[in-house]
Amino acid sequence: MRFSKITRAMDKRYNVHTNSPYIARLGRQAVIIPKSKVIEVECGHPRKETVCGSQLVLQPNQETPWPEGLIIREQLIQIPCQDKGKIAVTVENLTDHDITLCGRTTLGWLYNVDQVSL
């Protein structure tokens, strides 16, 4: 009985339900986006229950006031198969100067994809 209460409390604390979004957040180090470039930035490791090779859709964080000229689009993200593989998110700098993103910046939320249609 006590074990099931602990499990339920952990589920609530860590939000491990499959329909809950994952957070796409930069690591501790700041990231520089070079001027007029499109690059992939690394975010943290996916949760253990994500399946290797599965796909998630990134919904950009609309609450963050992005620097002018920085574009983060909705995109399909593939979970890397290597152990401790990091998620790569594509960002675009439309300005004529470099843009620095602080460490731990939340780029958006990743949602499970049930089906992809073309």
Helices and strands as residue ranges (DSSP letters): H 2-14, E 22-25, E 31-33, E 38-42, E 55-60, E 70-71, E 75-78, E 88-93, E 99-101, E 106-112
